[in-house]
Amino acid sequence: MLESKTAIGIYTDAALSGVDVCLLTTDGLDLFDEPLSISRGYDPSLREELAALKSVADFSDMKHLSDLEEKITTHIIETVKELLELGKRTYPKVDIIGLSGQTVYHNALQKINISLANADKIAQTFGIPVINRFIQSDLAAGGKGGPLLASFYEVLTKDMPKPLAVVALGGITALTYIGGVGEMMSFHVGPGNILLDTWVQKRYGQEMDFDGLFGAKGQIDERLLNVLMRHPFLTQPPPKTADRNEFNDLLKQVDGSHPEDGAATLTAFIGRALAEAIAFLPARPETVILTGGGTLNPTLVLDIKKRLSGMRVETATEFGWDKNTLSAWGYGFLAVRSLFGLPISYPATTGVSEPVSGGLMHMPEKTEN
């Protein structure tokens, strides 16, 4: 029997919205309590700097990347301090931290992932070991680098009827299928919030389509939607992962649209890409659970429900989970699995040849009293 551990999970999404952190207790096989979670958004100037990373030259400027990593790390540390203060009575001692890092570039074919967050500094600040580089470990083992939370979702939904699917509506949409015992599949579907957020920022100067208001007012351009759906990534069979900049060129197709019609069409693009991706799954899910920032957009949620007619489609909130910080919960879970050498990646989730564990441990240096 494995010993339960108290873990902190730290997650940063491709949408560059900020940092989610979570305190939990797990043995890597089960979840033992209701987690404590908080989210803290990036400063707008930091978001702009991160969003500007698009060309190859941007990712070779090590000084600039180092400066961005320092800002992200500081933000993470401040958020974790706040979480620890909130949870000091319930969680007086933390054993391990699981850190996703802020991915700014991902190329599964070339086995490259650039994620920003200084794990050594975080470990030293809190005197707690940190495990990171989950994506890089998967790439090194022959996988696509993600999605990585299938084992977490399997445990989270163990008492629910199967088959089911968990859809993370982040910057990129990630789909995880849970079937019978040990039957799992995961892949990136296509763009999540990232194109819609960029469109709204350019046309309205707002961070996102709050409450889906712009999309609700616009008309879906079905001709344009058909053009967007021709992107080759959408028909590529799983396993597959996408970089946050993979779909940027599609915005050129939307440029002539009325702002609200563009928002409506990009919202529908997310929903239709998901609906068509269901065909890749071994069986049609009975239940689809939506999580991530996209669940804050009721226009998007309604579109998905219409397109997945016949399935029960609910947000994670309906099951008592914090839909905004579920991935942070998952990364704390992954850290404990890594600690015990339990599998994180599987052939049907990331494309590795056999189930493998992953992650890199960073131990805090001992200091003299």
C-alpha positions as CSV (number, residue, x, y, z in Angstrom):
1,M,0.0,0.0,0.0
2,L,1.4,3.4,-1.0
3,E,1.7,6.2,1.5
4,S,-0.6,9.2,0.9
5,K,1.2,12.5,0.2
6,T,0.2,16.1,0.3
7,A,0.9,17.8,-2.9
8,I,0.7,21.1,-4.6
9,G,-0.2,21.2,-8.3
10,I,0.7,24.2,-10.4
11,Y,-0.8,24.6,-13.9
12,T,-0.5,27.2,-16.6
13,D,-2.6,27.0,-19.8
14,A,-1.8,27.7,-23.4
15,A,-4.3,30.5,-23.3
16,L,-1.7,32.4,-21.1
17,S,-4.5,33.4,-18.7
18,G,-2.4,32.9,-15.5
19,V,-1.6,30.3,-12.8
20,D,-3.8,27.7,-11.2
21,V,-2.6,26.1,-7.9
22,C,-4.1,23.3,-5.9
23,L,-3.5,21.5,-2.6
24,L,-4.5,17.9,-2.4
25,T,-3.9,14.5,-0.7
26,T,-3.3,11.4,-2.9
27,D,-1.2,8.3,-3.1
28,G,-1.2,8.4,-6.9
29,L,-3.9,5.8,-7.1
30,D,-6.8,7.5,-5.4
31,L,-7.9,11.0,-4.3
32,F,-8.6,11.5,-0.6
33,D,-10.1,14.9,0.0
34,E,-11.6,18.0,-1.5
35,P,-8.8,20.0,-2.9
36,L,-8.1,23.7,-2.1
37,S,-7.5,25.7,-5.2
38,I,-7.0,29.2,-6.4
39,S,-6.3,31.0,-9.7
40,R,-4.4,34.2,-10.3
41,G,-4.2,35.8,-13.7
42,Y,-1.1,37.2,-15.3
43,D,-0.6,41.0,-15.5
44,P,-1.8,42.1,-18.9
45,S,1.7,43.3,-19.9
46,L,3.1,39.7,-19.2
47,R,0.3,38.2,-21.2
48,E,1.2,40.5,-24.1
49,E,4.8,39.6,-23.9
50,L,4.0,35.8,-23.9
51,A,1.5,36.1,-26.7
52,A,4.2,37.9,-28.8
53,L,6.3,34.8,-28.9
54,K,5.6,33.5,-32.3
55,S,8.7,33.4,-34.6
56,V,11.7,31.1,-34.3
57,A,13.8,34.1,-33.4
58,D,11.6,34.7,-30.4
59,F,12.4,31.3,-29.0
60,S,16.1,31.6,-29.6
61,D,16.4,34.9,-27.6
62,M,17.6,33.2,-24.4
63,K,17.9,36.5,-22.4
64,H,14.2,37.4,-23.2
65,L,13.0,33.9,-22.3
66,S,15.0,34.1,-19.1
67,D,13.4,37.4,-18.2
68,L,9.9,36.0,-18.9
69,E,10.6,32.9,-16.9
70,E,11.6,35.1,-13.9
71,K,8.3,37.0,-14.1
72,I,6.3,33.8,-14.4
73,T,8.2,32.2,-11.5
74,T,7.6,35.2,-9.3
75,H,3.9,35.0,-10.1
76,I,3.8,31.3,-9.3
77,I,5.6,31.8,-6.0
78,E,3.3,34.6,-4.9
79,T,0.3,32.5,-5.8
80,V,1.6,29.4,-3.9
81,K,2.3,31.5,-0.8
82,E,-1.3,32.7,-0.9
83,L,-2.6,29.1,-1.2
84,L,-0.3,27.8,1.6
85,E,-1.6,30.6,3.9
86,L,-5.2,29.6,3.1
87,G,-4.5,25.9,3.7
88,K,-2.1,26.0,6.6
89,R,-4.5,24.4,9.0
90,T,-5.7,21.7,6.7
91,Y,-2.4,21.1,5.1
92,P,0.4,21.9,7.6
93,K,3.0,20.0,5.6
94,V,3.5,19.6,1.9
95,D,5.5,16.7,0.5
96,I,5.8,17.5,-3.2
97,I,5.0,20.1,-5.9
98,G,4.0,19.2,-9.4
99,L,4.8,21.9,-11.9
100,S,3.5,22.1,-15.5
101,G,5.5,25.2,-16.5
102,Q,4.2,27.8,-19.0
103,T,4.5,26.2,-22.4
104,V,5.4,28.8,-25.1
105,Y,6.5,26.4,-27.9
106,H,5.7,22.8,-28.6
107,N,6.8,20.7,-31.6
108,A,6.0,17.0,-31.1
109,L,7.7,16.0,-34.4
110,Q,11.0,17.6,-33.5
111,K,10.6,16.5,-29.8
112,I,10.9,20.1,-28.6
113,N,9.0,21.8,-25.8
114,I,9.9,25.1,-24.2
115,S,8.2,25.7,-20.9
116,L,9.0,28.6,-18.6
117,A,9.1,28.3,-14.8
118,N,12.2,27.9,-12.5
119,A,11.6,24.7,-10.7
120,D,14.8,25.1,-8.6
121,K,13.8,28.5,-7.4
122,I,10.4,27.3,-6.4
123,A,11.8,24.3,-4.6
124,Q,14.3,26.5,-2.7
125,T,11.7,29.1,-1.8
126,F,9.4,26.6,-0.1
127,G,11.9,23.9,0.9
128,I,9.7,21.4,-1.0
129,P,10.8,19.0,-3.8
130,V,9.4,20.0,-7.2
131,I,8.8,17.6,-10.1
132,N,8.5,19.2,-13.6
133,R,9.3,18.4,-17.2
134,F,6.5,15.9,-17.6
135,I,6.0,16.9,-21.2
136,Q,9.7,16.6,-22.0
137,S,9.9,13.2,-20.4
138,D,7.0,12.0,-22.6
139,L,8.7,13.4,-25.7
140,A,11.9,11.6,-24.8
141,A,10.0,8.3,-24.4
142,G,8.6,8.6,-27.9
143,G,5.3,10.3,-27.1
144,K,3.7,13.5,-28.4
145,G,4.2,15.3,-25.1
146,G,0.5,15.1,-24.0
147,P,-2.2,15.3,-23.1
148,L,-1.0,13.9,-19.7
149,L,-4.0,13.8,-17.4
150,A,-5.7,10.6,-18.5
151,S,-4.7,8.7,-15.3
152,F,-6.0,11.6,-13.2
153,Y,-9.3,11.7,-15.0
154,E,-9.6,7.9,-14.7
155,V,-9.4,8.1,-10.9
156,L,-11.6,11.2,-10.7
157,T,-14.4,9.5,-12.6
158,K,-13.9,5.9,-11.3
159,D,-17.5,5.7,-9.9
160,M,-19.2,7.1,-13.0
161,P,-20.8,5.2,-15.9
162,K,-18.5,4.6,-18.8
163,P,-17.6,5.4,-21.5
164,L,-17.2,9.1,-20.8
165,A,-15.0,11.9,-22.1
166,V,-13.4,14.8,-20.3
167,V,-12.9,17.9,-22.5
168,A,-10.5,20.6,-21.3
169,L,-11.5,23.9,-23.1
170,G,-8.2,25.7,-22.6
171,G,-6.2,27.6,-25.2
172,I,-6.1,24.2,-27.1
173,T,-9.0,21.8,-26.7
174,A,-7.9,18.5,-25.2
175,L,-10.1,15.4,-25.3
176,T,-9.7,12.4,-22.9
177,Y,-11.7,9.2,-23.3
178,I,-12.2,6.8,-20.4
179,G,-13.8,3.5,-21.3
180,G,-13.6,0.2,-19.4
181,V,-10.9,-0.7,-16.9
182,G,-7.7,0.7,-18.1
183,E,-9.1,1.9,-21.5
184,M,-8.0,5.5,-22.1
185,M,-7.4,7.7,-25.1
186,S,-6.3,11.4,-25.2
187,F,-5.4,13.9,-27.9
188,H,-5.6,17.6,-28.8
189,V,-8.7,18.3,-30.8
190,G,-7.8,21.7,-32.2
191,P,-8.0,25.4,-31.1
192,G,-9.8,26.1,-27.9
193,N,-10.1,29.6,-26.6
194,I,-6.9,30.8,-28.2
195,L,-8.3,32.1,-31.6
196,L,-11.5,33.5,-30.0
197,D,-9.5,35.3,-27.3
198,T,-7.1,36.8,-29.9
199,W,-10.0,37.9,-32.1
200,V,-11.8,39.6,-29.2
201,Q,-8.6,41.3,-28.0
202,K,-7.9,42.7,-31.5
203,R,-11.5,43.8,-32.2
204,Y,-12.7,44.9,-28.7
205,G,-9.6,45.3,-26.6
206,Q,-11.0,42.8,-24.1
207,E,-9.1,39.8,-22.6
208,M,-11.8,37.3,-23.8
209,D,-15.4,37.0,-24.8
210,F,-16.8,37.4,-21.3
211,D,-20.0,35.4,-20.9
212,G,-20.0,34.7,-24.6
213,L,-21.7,38.0,-25.3
214,F,-20.1,38.8,-28.6
215,G,-20.5,35.3,-29.9
216,A,-24.1,35.3,-28.9
217,K,-24.9,38.5,-30.8
218,G,-23.2,37.4,-34.0
219,Q,-24.2,35.1,-36.8
220,I,-22.2,32.0,-37.6
221,D,-20.7,32.2,-41.1
222,E,-21.2,28.6,-42.2
223,R,-19.1,29.1,-45.4
224,L,-16.2,30.4,-43.3
225,L,-16.7,27.7,-40.7
226,N,-16.3,25.1,-43.5
227,V,-13.0,26.8,-44.5
228,L,-11.7,26.7,-41.0
229,M,-12.6,23.1,-40.6
230,R,-10.2,22.2,-43.5
231,H,-7.1,22.7,-41.3
232,P,-5.1,19.5,-41.7
233,F,-4.6,19.1,-37.9
234,L,-8.3,18.3,-37.4
235,T,-8.3,15.2,-39.6
236,Q,-4.9,14.0,-38.4
237,P,-5.4,10.7,-36.4
238,P,-4.5,10.6,-32.7
239,P,-2.2,10.6,-30.8
240,K,-1.5,14.3,-31.5
241,T,-0.6,17.5,-29.8
242,A,-0.7,21.1,-31.1
243,D,1.4,24.2,-30.4
244,R,-0.5,27.3,-29.2
245,N,0.5,29.0,-32.5
246,E,-0.5,26.1,-34.7
247,F,-3.7,27.8,-35.9
248,N,-2.8,31.4,-36.0
249,D,-3.0,31.6,-39.8
250,L,-6.7,30.8,-39.6
251,L,-7.4,34.3,-38.2
252,K,-6.5,35.7,-41.7
253,Q,-9.6,33.9,-43.0
254,V,-11.8,35.6,-40.4
255,D,-10.4,39.2,-40.9
256,G,-13.1,40.4,-43.2
257,S,-15.9,39.4,-40.8
258,H,-18.0,41.7,-38.7
259,P,-16.5,41.5,-35.2
260,E,-19.5,39.8,-33.7
261,D,-19.9,37.3,-36.6
262,G,-16.2,36.5,-36.3
263,A,-16.7,35.7,-32.6
264,A,-19.8,33.6,-33.3
265,T,-17.9,31.7,-36.1
266,L,-14.8,31.1,-34.0
267,T,-17.0,29.9,-31.1
268,A,-18.7,27.4,-33.4
269,F,-15.3,26.3,-34.7
270,I,-14.4,25.1,-31.3
271,G,-17.7,23.2,-30.9
272,R,-17.7,21.6,-34.4
273,A,-14.0,20.5,-34.2
274,L,-14.8,18.8,-30.9
275,A,-18.0,17.2,-32.3
276,E,-16.1,15.8,-35.3
277,A,-13.2,14.6,-33.1
278,I,-15.7,12.2,-31.3
279,A,-15.4,10.0,-34.4
280,F,-11.8,9.1,-33.3
281,L,-12.9,7.6,-30.1
282,P,-13.4,3.8,-29.6
283,A,-17.0,4.3,-28.6
284,R,-19.5,7.2,-28.3
285,P,-19.3,8.6,-24.8
286,E,-22.4,8.6,-22.6
287,T,-21.2,11.6,-20.7
288,V,-19.0,14.5,-21.7
289,I,-17.6,16.6,-18.9
290,L,-16.4,20.1,-19.9
291,T,-13.7,21.8,-17.9
292,G,-11.2,24.7,-18.3
293,G,-11.7,28.4,-19.1
294,G,-14.0,27.8,-22.0
295,T,-16.7,26.7,-19.6
296,L,-17.1,30.3,-18.5
297,N,-18.5,31.0,-22.0
298,P,-22.1,29.9,-22.0
299,T,-22.4,30.5,-25.8
300,L,-19.7,28.0,-26.4
301,V,-21.1,25.5,-23.9
302,L,-24.5,25.7,-25.5
303,D,-23.0,25.2,-29.0
304,I,-21.2,22.1,-27.8
305,K,-24.4,20.7,-26.2
306,K,-26.3,21.1,-29.5
307,R,-23.5,19.5,-31.5
308,L,-23.2,16.6,-29.1
309,S,-26.9,15.9,-29.0
310,G,-27.8,12.6,-27.4
311,M,-24.9,12.7,-24.9
312,R,-25.1,14.1,-21.5
313,V,-22.9,17.3,-21.6
314,E,-22.1,19.0,-18.3
315,T,-19.4,21.3,-16.9
316,A,-17.2,20.0,-14.2
317,T,-19.1,22.1,-11.7
318,E,-22.1,19.8,-12.1
319,F,-19.9,17.1,-10.5
320,G,-18.7,19.2,-7.7
321,W,-15.3,20.0,-9.2
322,D,-13.7,23.4,-9.7
323,K,-13.7,23.5,-13.5
324,N,-11.1,26.3,-13.6
325,T,-8.4,24.5,-11.5
326,L,-9.0,20.9,-12.4
327,S,-5.7,20.6,-14.3
328,A,-3.7,22.0,-11.3
329,W,-5.3,19.2,-9.2
330,G,-4.2,16.8,-11.9
331,Y,-0.5,18.0,-11.9
332,G,-0.4,17.5,-8.1
333,F,-1.7,14.0,-8.7
334,L,1.0,13.4,-11.5
335,A,3.7,14.5,-9.1
336,V,2.8,11.8,-6.6
337,R,2.6,9.2,-9.4
338,S,6.0,10.3,-10.5
339,L,7.3,10.0,-7.0
340,F,6.2,6.4,-6.8
341,G,7.2,5.5,-10.4
342,L,3.6,5.0,-11.5
343,P,2.7,5.4,-15.3
344,I,1.8,8.8,-16.5
345,S,2.0,8.3,-20.3
346,Y,0.3,5.4,-22.3
347,P,0.4,4.3,-25.9
348,A,-3.2,5.5,-26.5
349,T,-2.8,8.8,-24.7
350,T,0.5,10.2,-26.0
351,G,1.9,7.5,-28.4
352,V,4.6,6.0,-26.2
353,S,5.4,2.4,-26.9
354,E,4.6,1.3,-23.4
355,P,3.3,2.9,-20.2
356,V,5.9,5.0,-18.6
357,S,6.3,7.4,-15.7
358,G,7.9,10.8,-16.1
359,G,9.0,14.1,-14.7
360,L,12.3,15.5,-13.3
361,M,12.9,16.0,-9.5
362,H,14.3,19.2,-8.2
363,M,15.4,19.0,-4.5
364,P,15.8,22.1,-2.4
365,E,19.3,22.7,-1.2
366,K,19.9,22.3,2.5
367,T,20.6,25.5,4.3
368,E,22.5,25.9,7.5
369,N,20.5,27.1,10.5
